[in-house]
Amino acid sequence: MATFFVSRHPGALAWARRQGIVFDHYEPHLDLERVGAGDTVIGSLPINLAAMVCAQGALYKHLALTLKLEDRGRELSADELDGYEAHLVTYQVTRLD
């Protein structure tokens, strides 16, 4: 069983390390073929990828925060993520159709 931290954002990686989040693999892009049952994937995945992670028997932990409109689409630092009260939320995502 492995834990993957998935993000293309350097601030998110710095934030995770600052929080003491333990992971085996850092990936800027998720390769679903590497994820198996019992693994954990941490990141801010699109809903369809989160559902695929869960369908493979892995746990999905979402890096959650609420951004102001003007901060969307730009790189955020670890300090800014702290300011937005970033935290991990575990989800079970299921595709219904």
N, C-alpha and C positions, 0 to 999 in steps of 0.2 A: 504494500500500500504506500502510495506516494502523495505528497501535497504539492500542487502546482500554484504558483502565484502568477497570474496572467494580467499584464498591463503594458501598454506601450509608453506609459507616462513615468518619467524619472521621479517626479514628486510622489507618486503613489508607491513606488518601490522604496523610496526613502522613508515614507510614512510607515509602511509595513515593518521595515527594519527597526524604526524608532519604537514601534509598539511591541516589539519582541515577537512578532508573528513568525513562527517557524515554518519553513517550506523547503522542500527538496529541490524543486526546479523553478527557475524564473523563466517565463516565456513572454515575449512581446506579442505573440500571436498563438492562440490555442491550436494544437494539433490533436484533434479528437482521437486519432489512432493510438496515441500514447496514454489515454485515460482509460482506466478500467474500473471494475467493481471494487468498492472499498477505498478508492482514491478520493482526495479532496481537491476541488478547484476553487481558488479564491480570485475574485476579480470583479469587473463590471461588464459582464457579458450581455450581448443582445439576448432577448428572451428565447429565440429559437436555439441558440447554442447552449444556453442554460438548460433547456429541456433535453437536449441531446446528452449533455453531461449526466443529468439525472436518469435518463433512460438507460444509460450504460452502468447504472448502479453506483455512481460516484456521488459525493456530497458537494453541493454548491453553496459557497459562502460569498455573498454579494458585498462589495465595498460600497456602502451607502452613504450619501450625503445629499444635502439640499443646496443647490447652487443658486446664486442670483443670476438673473438673465445675462447681465454684462460679463459674468465669469464663464459662461458656457463657451466651449470651443477654443479655450486657451489653456496653456499649461499651468498647472497649479503646483505650488511648492508643498512640502510636507507641513510647513507652518500654516499655510492656507487651508489645507485639508483638516488640520486640527481645528482651525477657526470655524469650519463648516461642520464640525462635530462628526467627522468621518468615523464609521464603525462597521463591523461585519455583521451581516444578518444572514442566517441560514435559511435557504429556500428549498422546497421540493417542487420543481416545475414539471408539469405534465402536459404534453400536447394532447388535445382532445379530438382532433379530426384525423 
